Structure formats: structure tokens, C-alpha cells
Amino acid sequence: MSDTAVRSERVGPAALIHVKGEVDMAAEASLRRHIDEAMADEPAAVVLDLTGVTFFASAGLHILVDLHHDAAARGVSLHVVADSRIVLRPMEITGVDQLITVVASVDQALAHS
């Protein structure tokens, strides 16, 4: 079982989702559930905080691409907060960083939401 914690909160018009631990196939269902619940609340923006992620597998990339498409279809702004090579490198290699706005801090993401 994956060692992952996901916590969601509403910050003004934005849904803020904090992820800590491993983002892999074992964590995928829990993370998708939190994202779906946040999107159901019809936020103006979604901020996905991945600064606490210690492992980032292809399941995480799939989640990001799906979230990008869902947010775009709903007119929701999407920002991913990442500051570690663990998350940034797979995004760069696959080009996912070209689809999604990636920032270094939650405050920066919320300021642009």
C-alpha cells in the first residue's frame, strides 16, 4: 500500500489539494477522489500542491493530464505547485509541464488563481 496523504481545503475561490508521500498506482484512487470532490464544488481554480511528494510515478502524470483536460473543459484555472526534481523531472521529460502551469509555492499559485 502506498504511503500517501491527501488533504483538501477551500481557499477563497480556489480548491487547494495537498499531497504528501508517494504518488503511484496505489495512491491514484484516493487522489482522484479528492480531485473529483474539489471539482464538484465548482471552484474558480484548482491548486495541486505536490511539494510534499517523495515519489512520483506515471500514475501521477496521468492524473495531471486528466485534471488538465477536466479543468479546461470546466473553465477552471489549474496550477501545480512543485519544487523538487522528483516531480519536475518526469513532467519535463514527458512534456506535461508544457500543458500545466507549474509554480514553486502555494502562495504564488493562489495569487494567480
Secondary structure, 3 states (H helix, E strand, C coil): CCCEEEEEEEECCEEEEEEEEEECHHHHHHHHHHHHHHHHCCCCEEEEEEEEEEEECHHHHHHHHHHHHHHHHHCCEEEEECCCHHHHHHHHHHCHHHHCEEECCHHHHHHCC
